[in-house]
Amino acid sequence: MMEEILAILLAVAIAAALYYLMKKAMTLVINAIAGLITLWLLNYFNVLAWFGAPDIQINLVTILICALGGLPGALVLVLLHLVGIPL
């Protein structure tokens, strides 16, 4: 009897942990998509050329910054690129 109760409690704990992790993972995915779409639009319309800067390359570092920072992370990338610190 005690083993069944422990198994049920363990299953509920695992389900709660998976729900929490998936919820956070979806937030990261949505942030990454918003940031990368912003960078892609800036590159597509050559917005940075108006300021005399080349396009921002989309690589692993920029994807990670956009995933963690979302739209503000993309704006930080643009500001760093305009100052002359490409990542």
N, C-alpha and C positions, 0 to 999 in steps of 0.2 A: 504494500500500500504506500509506504513512504517513498519507494523508488518511482512510482507513477507520479506522485505529487512533485517530486524533484525534477522529473523529466518534463512535466508540463511547465513548471516555473522556468526551467532552462530554455524551453522552446519559446516561451513568451519573451524572455530576456533577449534571445537571439533575434526574434522578429522585431522587437523594439529597436535594437541596435542597427539592424539592416535598414529599417525605415528611416532612422535618423541619418545614417550615412548616405542613403539614396537621395534624401531631401537636400542634403548639403552638396552632393555631387551634381544634382540638377541645377542648383544655384550657380555652381562653377561653370557648368556647360553654357548656361544662358549668358553669364557674364563674358565668357570667352567669345561666344558668337557675336554679342553686341560690340565688343571691342574690336574683333577682327573685321566685322562689317564696316565699322568706322574707318579702320586703317585701309581697307580695300577701297572704300569710296574716296578717301583722300588721295590714294594712288591713282585710281581710275580717272578722276577729274583733274589731276595734276594740281591740286591745291597748294602743295608745298613749293611748286615751281614759281608761284606768285611771290614767294619769299626768297627765292634764289636757292632753295635746298632741293636735293634729289629726293626721290621717293623713299619711303621707309620699307626696308625689306621685311617680309613676313617670314620669320624663322622660328626655331624652338624658343628662343629667349623672348621674342615679342609675343608669342602665343602664351607662354607662361605668365608674363606680366599682364596680359589682357585677361587671362583666366582668373588670376588672383585679384586684379584691380578693376576689371570690367571697363566701363567707359572712362572713369577717371584714370585708370591705368593707361588707356590708349592716349588720353590727353597728356599724361606725363611723358609718354614716349614721343609724342609730337614736340612737346616743349624741349625735351632733351635733344632731339634731332635738330631742332632749329637753333639751339645754342651751340651745337657742334659736337655732341656726344652721341654718336650712333651706337646702337646695341646690336 
